[in-house]
Amino acid sequence: MKIITKTERLLIAKADFGDKAFILELLNSPTWLEFIGDKGVATEKQAQHYIKESLIGSYAKNGFGLYKISVKESLESIGLCGFLQRDYLENPDLGFALLPKYEGNGFMREAAKAIMQFGKSQLKLDCISAIVMPKNVRSKGLLEKIGFKQVGIVHPPGSDEGLLLFSNQKSHPN
């Protein structure tokens, strides 16, 4: 496990091919499907391809990506948190997802704070965006708790739905 940062309760590490069962479960969880969308990952082989192209590929191309969150005590993988570089956003986008059975325990807030600190200190990222579906109350609340403010609405290419655009900066260039 290539750990990039830690918190009191969590280890945050780069994902690898050993995570295919976890990725398959996460990408097919009800909250992922509702708020992020179906990525067409239905088998462990497809999960391995997703890890290679979306996670490991982003680490190589952008120097960052979504990182696996694990509980320190058990080493159980519980979610993803990190940065995405989207073509339609000027700045990196904070992304996160948690298996539903771990929601409500403060894990994602703990992970997001650690990822933001990692982004600032190690990656030298200052301005971070976040996009959220308007109906995703939990994610909006989390972003506000870690200091993000809503700065507008963005329409991703090929989508009719407007997403709420958040920023960790008071004046945001997007």
C-alpha positions as CSV (number, residue, x, y, z in Angstrom):
1,M,0.0,0.0,0.0
2,K,1.5,3.3,-1.1
3,I,0.3,5.7,1.6
4,I,0.2,9.4,0.7
5,T,-1.2,10.7,4.0
6,K,-2.8,9.5,7.3
7,T,-5.3,10.8,9.8
8,E,-6.1,9.7,13.3
9,R,-8.4,6.9,12.0
10,L,-7.6,6.6,8.3
11,L,-4.9,5.6,5.8
12,I,-5.1,7.3,2.4
13,A,-3.2,5.5,-0.3
14,K,-2.9,5.1,-4.1
15,A,-5.2,2.5,-5.4
16,D,-3.8,-0.6,-7.1
17,F,-5.0,-3.8,-8.8
18,G,-5.5,-5.5,-5.5
19,D,-8.4,-3.1,-4.9
20,K,-10.6,-4.5,-7.7
21,A,-13.3,-6.1,-5.4
22,F,-13.5,-2.9,-3.3
23,I,-13.8,-0.7,-6.5
24,L,-16.5,-3.0,-7.9
25,E,-18.5,-2.7,-4.7
26,L,-18.0,1.1,-4.4
27,L,-18.9,1.9,-8.1
28,N,-22.1,-0.2,-7.8
29,S,-23.2,1.2,-4.4
30,P,-26.5,3.1,-4.4
31,T,-25.0,6.5,-3.6
32,W,-22.3,6.2,-6.3
33,L,-24.9,5.3,-8.9
34,E,-27.3,8.1,-7.8
35,F,-24.8,10.9,-7.4
36,I,-21.9,10.0,-9.7
37,G,-23.4,7.7,-12.3
38,D,-23.0,4.2,-13.7
39,K,-19.5,3.7,-15.0
40,G,-20.4,0.3,-16.5
41,V,-18.2,-1.6,-14.1
42,A,-20.0,-4.9,-13.5
43,T,-17.1,-7.4,-13.1
44,E,-13.7,-7.5,-11.3
45,K,-12.0,-7.4,-14.7
46,Q,-13.9,-4.2,-15.5
47,A,-12.9,-2.9,-12.1
48,Q,-9.3,-3.6,-12.8
49,H,-9.6,-1.7,-16.1
50,Y,-11.2,1.2,-14.2
51,I,-8.3,1.2,-11.7
52,K,-5.8,1.2,-14.6
53,E,-7.4,3.9,-16.7
54,S,-9.1,6.2,-14.2
55,L,-7.1,5.9,-11.0
56,I,-3.5,4.9,-11.9
57,G,-3.8,6.7,-15.2
58,S,-4.6,10.0,-13.4
59,Y,-1.7,9.5,-11.0
60,A,0.6,9.2,-14.0
61,K,-0.9,12.0,-16.2
62,N,-1.8,14.6,-13.5
63,G,0.3,13.7,-10.6
64,F,-2.8,13.2,-8.5
65,G,-6.1,11.3,-8.6
66,L,-8.6,9.6,-6.4
67,Y,-7.0,7.8,-3.5
68,K,-8.3,4.8,-1.5
69,I,-9.4,5.5,2.1
70,S,-8.9,2.6,4.5
71,V,-9.6,2.3,8.2
72,K,-6.2,2.2,10.0
73,E,-7.4,-0.4,12.6
74,S,-8.8,-3.0,10.2
75,L,-7.2,-1.9,6.8
76,E,-10.7,-2.2,5.3
77,S,-11.2,0.0,2.3
78,I,-14.2,2.3,2.7
79,G,-14.0,5.0,0.0
80,L,-12.2,7.2,-2.4
81,C,-11.1,10.8,-2.0
82,G,-8.8,13.0,-4.1
83,F,-8.5,15.3,-7.1
84,L,-9.7,15.0,-10.6
85,Q,-8.7,17.1,-13.6
86,R,-11.8,17.6,-15.6
87,D,-11.6,19.1,-19.1
88,Y,-14.4,21.6,-18.4
89,L,-13.0,22.9,-15.1
90,E,-10.0,25.2,-14.9
91,N,-8.9,23.9,-11.5
92,P,-8.6,20.4,-10.0
93,D,-11.9,19.0,-8.6
94,L,-12.2,17.5,-5.2
95,G,-14.0,14.2,-5.6
96,F,-15.1,11.7,-2.9
97,A,-17.3,8.6,-2.4
98,L,-17.9,6.4,0.6
99,L,-19.4,3.0,1.0
100,P,-22.9,3.6,2.4
101,K,-22.3,1.5,5.5
102,Y,-19.6,4.0,6.6
103,E,-21.6,7.2,6.2
104,G,-22.3,9.3,9.2
105,N,-19.1,8.6,11.1
106,G,-17.1,11.6,10.0
107,F,-14.7,9.5,7.9
108,M,-15.1,11.5,4.7
109,R,-14.7,14.9,6.5
110,E,-11.5,13.5,8.0
111,A,-10.3,12.2,4.7
112,A,-11.2,15.4,2.7
113,K,-9.4,17.6,5.2
114,A,-6.3,15.4,4.9
115,I,-6.5,15.4,1.1
116,M,-6.9,19.2,1.0
117,Q,-3.8,19.5,3.2
118,F,-1.9,17.0,1.0
119,G,-2.9,19.0,-2.1
120,K,-1.7,22.2,-0.6
121,S,1.5,21.1,0.9
122,Q,2.7,18.3,-1.4
123,L,1.0,19.1,-4.8
124,K,1.1,22.9,-4.4
125,L,-2.6,23.2,-5.3
126,D,-4.2,26.4,-4.1
127,C,-7.5,26.8,-5.9
128,I,-9.7,23.6,-5.8
129,S,-13.1,23.2,-7.3
130,A,-15.8,20.7,-6.4
131,I,-19.0,19.9,-8.4
132,V,-22.1,18.4,-6.8
133,M,-25.6,17.5,-8.0
134,P,-28.1,19.9,-6.5
135,K,-29.9,17.1,-4.7
136,N,-26.8,15.7,-3.0
137,V,-27.3,17.4,0.4
138,R,-24.7,15.3,2.2
139,S,-21.9,16.3,-0.2
140,K,-22.9,20.0,-0.2
141,G,-22.8,19.9,3.6
142,L,-19.4,18.2,3.7
143,L,-17.9,20.8,1.3
144,E,-19.2,23.6,3.4
145,K,-17.8,22.0,6.6
146,I,-14.3,21.9,5.1
147,G,-14.5,25.5,3.9
148,F,-15.8,25.4,0.4
149,K,-18.4,28.0,-0.9
150,Q,-20.8,27.7,-3.8
151,V,-19.6,30.0,-6.5
152,G,-21.8,29.1,-9.5
153,I,-23.3,26.4,-11.7
154,V,-21.5,24.4,-14.3
155,H,-22.9,22.4,-17.2
156,P,-20.6,19.5,-18.1
157,P,-20.3,18.8,-21.9
158,G,-23.0,16.4,-23.1
159,S,-25.2,16.9,-20.0
160,D,-28.4,18.9,-19.6
161,E,-28.0,18.9,-15.8
162,G,-26.4,21.8,-14.1
163,L,-24.0,20.9,-11.3
164,L,-23.3,23.2,-8.3
165,L,-19.8,24.6,-8.5
166,F,-17.9,25.0,-5.2
167,S,-14.5,26.5,-4.5
168,N,-12.1,26.7,-1.6
169,Q,-11.3,30.2,-2.7
170,K,-13.4,33.3,-2.1
171,S,-12.9,34.5,-5.6
172,H,-12.9,31.6,-8.1
173,P,-11.8,32.0,-11.7
174,N,-14.4,29.6,-13.1
